């Protein structure tokens, strides 16, 4: 299990790095395009592409938090973590619809940040 967790941590870090490289390339190319944009409409479209790259910061933060949790799990004594035999059912929101993931508070709690 320890080797699997370490491999998962490595894969998550690789994903973050690849994402950062891709976004940096997109931003570099859009900066070049915006300097040669012939009209206002083209500039606005290019700026929208640049703004869309903000997803990388948010997903990178989330991936790094999961990576930190997995890294922390590798430091625990063997046998101290027991995985549930049944998959966890996502909690429902106030309207009864299931969530698609953990809330920020839940992630913070898992990482020991109260």
Beta strands, then each sheet from edge to edge (+ up, - down):
end
